[in-house]
Amino acid sequence: MQTAKEIFLELLKPEGRPERVLRQYEALHMCLYDPINTYLRGNRRRGSVTKDRWGTTISFPDDAPGAIPVHSDELTVCPDITRWRETVHAPDLAANCTEGWEECRRKARASAGEQQLVAGFMGTGIFEQCHFLMGFENTLTALYEHPEEMHQLIEYITEYRLGYVKLLIDHLQPDVIFSHDDWGTKDALFMKPEMWRAFFKEPYRRFYGYIRSRGCIAIHHADSFLVPIVDDMAEIGIQVWQGTLPENNIPALQQQLRGRLVLMGGIGAAIDRADAAPEEILAYTRATLDDCCPGGHFIPSITYGLPGAVFPHIDRYVDQAIDAYNAQLHVPRFDLPPVPRRSVHAQPADSVRSGGEDTAAQGDILGSIAAAIRRGQQKKLLALTQEALQSGVDAQDILSGGLVRGMNELGEDFSASRAFVPEMLIAARCMTAATALLKPYMVDESGHSRTIGSACIGTVRGDMHDIGKNLVKIIFEGSGIQVYDLGADVPAERFIETAMAHHCGIIACSSLLTTTMQEMRRIVGLAEKAGIRGSVAIMVGGAPISQSFCDEIGADVYTADAASAARAAVKLLTKE
């Protein structure tokens, strides 16, 4: 009978025949406390806010699957990419991580035994290190606005990672290197595939090429939608993609890859809840196994980048479902016929808009404004906005017929994967600059700014993620909505207090973590208790949120992205 380690190694072979399906991480002994990790992450604890060795402020909520960086004007290590060399200083691993290796190696080998492979762990990959230092929004926009400096910073981080992995392999002598770097959301890449290839493909080819040259297995964690670059991942030397979300359509990927990459994941975070019942977990896992195991080269696991769900009872029933599947002698098949696949290569946003759809070509100044904001052309946008004002176009018409129109069109492209987060961020910044020109002209008879209504927005308690929320705020404001931004980690009571104090027509709340979703239910309940549900609409959004969850908790509107959220908010406030 094959050991867990032997099954794992069999899965790496294009024509491998494992005897059974692995139980999540059972073939890997994750060595998390080697001298480097102890030095880099030793002060990181659940429920704490600390600084890492690069100087980044790190928050690790009690009920979150991992730690996240915290950014502000005061906290960001590298606020100006053009001066990155003045502020970015890599930790000196060679000088600080020389002791304790022999004991670490001995314990790792003893724990792994004959059943497991020793895996050296490397968190915070090249892209992640960039946005840990700069902030997420600044990183993505800098890829467009300062490409030369970004290439330099990425090269600096790559050299650091190469020195890191050399030291790790030399001293730990692992079988596996397990490296983290998230490149997308659950639905899309963070950037165009072409941009990922331009900035990150070659650095990672060097990184994984070195790992493979030292005889180690290369595992990359990314709980992201990566379909557009999955062939690239196999090409640059990644052997196992851990964190494969079900949104990637795993059976289709198996057809596409034909054994070039082992997919490890499929058990999405939606099941990782305190209230998840055994029957639900067993049924969910069994459905995943039925869908994904027949295609081969698959290891079912929770999609987080470390063993263990947030709620411990989840793993017990996931493993139970895997055992039941194995007991029925299901084995992977490798003779599946090819099936037609939808193209995953996105077109540039403006390549699908031509002729009659692009009113800029027809001399329509509002159409020109819409096109400029879609393309992120801030100087041109400001000039066109000024020109429209001087020619007598009403400021409100410029806002709705030009700026909001352009953002809506870009939002449609974003929803269809023709545009990506950097384009949305750049367009949003353009919109902020243009609306500043319009504000003096958008006042009522009493001299107050004209708005269509007000909204309070925030990320719910326990969740520090605010990228999506910030994008919503910008587009809300550009749509003529007065926004009261509560920030992140906001208690339910504060949403209600703010809505009542400012007579808000909308409460908009977001969550990225399944562990914080239920806070939205509290917001709905408190709004009902306060007697404001008749006058306040509650909007919900975020990666784990769905229309069914919105309906379940009694919220009014769910939207999948910032642009559609703004359109829905306008309809709510104008009673369209």
Secondary structure, DSSP 8 states (H G I E B T S, - for coil): ---HHHHHHHHTSTT---SS---TTTTEEEE--SHHHHHHHTT--TTEEEE-TTS-EEEE-TTSSS-EEE--TTT-S-S-GGGHHHH-----HHHH--SSHHHHHHHHHHHHTTT-EEEEEE-S-HHHHHHHHH-HHHHHHHHHH-HHHHHHHHHHHHHHHHHHHHHHHHHH--SEEEEE---B-SSSBSS-HHHHIIIIIHHHHHHHHHHHHTT-EEEEE--S--GGGHHHHHHTT--EEEEE-GGG-HHHHHHHHTTSSEEEEEE-GGG--TT--HHHHHHHHHHHHHHHGGGSSEEEEESSSSSS-SSTHHHHHHHHHHHHHHHTT-------------------GGGG--GGG-GGGGT-HHHHHHHHHHHT-HHHHHHHHHHHHHTT--HHHHIIIIIIHHHHHHHHHHHTTSS-HHHHHHHHHHHHHHHHHHGGG-B-TTS-B--SEEEEEEEBTT----HHHHHHHHHHHHTTEEEEE--SSB-HHHHHHHHHHHT-SEEEEE-S-GGGTHHHHHHHHHHHHTT-TTT-EEEEESTT--HHHHHHHT-SEE-SSHHHHHHHHHHHHHT-
